[in-house]
Amino acid sequence: MNNSLSIIVPAYNEEIRLGDSLRKILGFVATTEFETELIVVDDGSSDFTAEVAKKVFAEFPDIPTSVIRYDENRGKGFAVKTGMVSATGDIALFSDADLSTPIEELDKLVDPIKNNEFDVTIGSRALDRRLIGTHQPWRREQGGRVFNLFVRILTGLPFWDTQCGFKAFRMQKFRPLLDKMTIDRFGFDVEFIYVADHAGLRIKEIPVRWDHCDGTKVSIFRDSFRMFGEIRQIRRNSKRGEYQ
């Protein structure tokens, strides 16, 4: 039985919108059956992200919470891995700080793991686009489709959306794989899924509600080449046997 849950929120310069997001998460988990902890990982923010998190957490003293902060910006992947290493739950879910996927979608990902149907569940915008409320700008949305096609070709993974920031993991099986992860920035989602698939974990892509939120840290021009390079790095790592 998987009755404990860790929610990890990676955050970089999120002082403006983080407070509302954390209150929504904490208000929601207070109504669930899970023993839940909430971990914010401040990825070297230059603003008051950590202070905002601590202030909100003080409003919910009955729910276990923690803030992990380090001074250097290391990347979203590094932040998520850091949170997972500290997580104590049977299941860990990470969510983007903007809650572009509403926290109310949590059960869609957590229940299949709790019921021992899957080991990893990944939220998807691609499987049912009717669930998208506010779309991304056209150029960004098309770029995402090209990227996911590139991922499918290079990795052989069958999934249509690897980048949605809403994923859950059975930690008994996924925790031993964290040491294999090498990608610290935006390509980390693909590496997480690739390594889990390589290890024989059961993975399910699940359609979730999603809304584009302004203020994304990803630049389609600046980060595209880096992300493509990271996917090629995953393929090289695999050929060298680093994921064995």
Helices and strands as residue ranges (DSSP letters): E 4-11, H 18-29, E 35-43, H 49-58, E 65-70, H 76-86, E 91-95, G 103-105, H 106-114, E 120-124, G 129-131, H 138-155, E 166-170, H 171-174, G 175-180, H 188-198, E 203-207, H 224-239
